[in-house]
Amino acid sequence: MTERLLDISFQIKENILLSLKETKEDFLKKILFISALALYKDRKLSLGKAAELASYTKIEFIELLKKEQGFVFDYTKEEMDEIFEDAKKLP
């Protein structure tokens, strides 16, 4: 089954792109990455889904996260305890 793609668009003034010295394509890629980064940091998207939103592989997204000095894995102590407890149950 193929996933449905949604077309989401918004308008900006041309002088914004001129000020940024960016093409529409570069601007859109940056907006998608910034959105994915914010949603990942807010724990709204997983690493994989954030990478997918930004049109990167997980590895590429992780590399960009490092450049942005973001945490790749940002778990609370309780979440880490739960992960380790679950790992102990594995055969």
Secondary structure, DSSP 4 states (H G I P E B T S, - for coil): -PPPP--------HHHHHHHT--HHHHHHHHHHHHHHHHHHTTSS-HHHHHHHTT--HHHHHHHHHHTT--S----HHHHHHHHHHHHT--
